[in-house]
Amino acid sequence: MAAAAHERLKKRQELWRALTDFIQNHGGWVVSPPSSRYLRVEVPQGSSLPVRLSKIGYSLSHAGMTTRLGGGFVTVDVLELDLLEN
């Protein structure tokens, strides 16, 4: 039983890292703790990243809007996805 739980955690960590790379390469920011089940992502408004994530099978929930500082103030959408749902 412990081995199965360890394997699930390892797979979730690998998925978290891969998705984080994908999101960062497409202009988003991951703001949730590493290896958490729920991945919280910030994307600039109008970004195509949510569509890209949907196309690869992730269901996104809109969790609000906020402002990031990066070369000026940027309004971003806050999205959340469940790593175990896919």
Backbone torsions as a table, in degrees:
resi	resn	phi	psi	omega
1	MET	NA	-46.7	-179.8
2	ALA	-62.7	-36.3	179.4
3	ALA	-65.1	-39.5	178.9
4	ALA	-65.9	-41.8	178.8
5	ALA	-64.7	-40.6	178.5
6	HIS	-63.3	-41.1	179.8
7	GLU	-65.1	-41.0	177.3
8	ARG	-62.4	-42.8	178.9
9	LEU	-63.2	-43.0	179.5
10	LYS	-61.5	-43.5	178.0
11	LYS	-63.5	-40.9	178.9
12	ARG	-64.6	-38.8	178.0
13	GLN	-64.1	-41.9	178.4
14	GLU	-64.6	-43.3	178.3
15	LEU	-63.8	-42.9	179.4
16	TRP	-58.1	-46.1	-179.3
17	ARG	-64.3	-43.9	-179.2
18	ALA	-64.5	-43.9	179.0
19	LEU	-67.0	-38.2	177.8
20	THR	-60.5	-44.7	177.3
21	ASP	-60.6	-46.0	-180.0
22	PHE	-59.6	-47.4	-177.5
23	ILE	-64.2	-45.8	179.8
24	GLN	-64.7	-37.7	178.5
25	ASN	-68.6	-16.4	179.8
26	HIS	-113.0	23.4	170.0
27	GLY	87.7	12.2	179.4
28	GLY	-106.8	172.9	178.9
29	TRP	-128.4	130.8	173.7
30	VAL	-91.8	125.6	-176.2
31	VAL	-118.0	7.4	177.1
32	SER	-93.1	158.5	179.3
33	PRO	-64.0	149.5	178.8
34	PRO	-55.5	140.4	174.9
35	SER	67.5	11.7	177.1
36	SER	-72.9	155.1	-179.1
37	ARG	-67.4	-40.6	-178.5
38	TYR	-98.8	123.4	-179.1
39	LEU	-98.2	118.5	178.2
40	ARG	-101.2	129.3	-171.9
41	VAL	-129.2	140.7	172.6
42	GLU	-112.7	132.0	179.7
43	VAL	-132.4	143.1	175.5
44	PRO	-58.6	144.2	177.7
45	GLN	-58.3	136.8	-179.5
46	GLY	86.4	1.4	179.7
47	SER	-66.2	148.0	176.2
48	SER	-86.1	-3.4	-177.2
49	LEU	-58.4	-43.2	177.8
50	PRO	-58.2	-38.3	178.3
51	VAL	-66.4	-41.8	179.2
52	ARG	-62.1	-42.6	179.0
53	LEU	-65.3	-38.9	177.1
54	SER	-63.9	-39.7	-179.3
55	LYS	-64.5	-27.7	178.4
56	ILE	-95.4	11.5	168.6
57	GLY	105.5	8.1	-178.7
58	TYR	-97.6	136.6	175.2
59	SER	-95.1	121.3	-176.0
60	LEU	-103.1	141.3	172.7
61	SER	-111.0	134.4	177.4
62	HIS	-81.5	121.2	-176.4
63	ALA	-107.7	6.8	176.8
64	GLY	129.8	-164.5	179.0
65	MET	-135.8	154.2	175.8
66	THR	-153.6	-178.4	179.3
67	THR	-120.9	133.9	175.6
68	ARG	-111.3	152.4	175.3
69	LEU	-104.4	118.2	179.4
70	GLY	-168.2	94.4	-174.5
71	GLY	69.4	28.5	-173.9
72	GLY	119.1	180.0	179.3
73	PHE	-84.7	132.0	-178.6
74	VAL	-124.6	124.5	174.7
75	THR	-81.2	128.8	-177.6
76	VAL	-126.1	151.4	170.5
77	ASP	-87.8	139.6	176.8
78	VAL	-103.1	122.8	-177.2
79	LEU	-121.7	154.2	177.2
80	GLU	-134.5	141.0	174.7
81	LEU	-136.5	151.3	-178.5
82	ASP	-97.3	116.0	-178.4
83	LEU	-64.1	-25.5	-178.7
84	LEU	-87.3	-7.6	-177.4
85	GLU	-79.2	-29.9	-175.8
86	ASN	-77.2	NA	NA
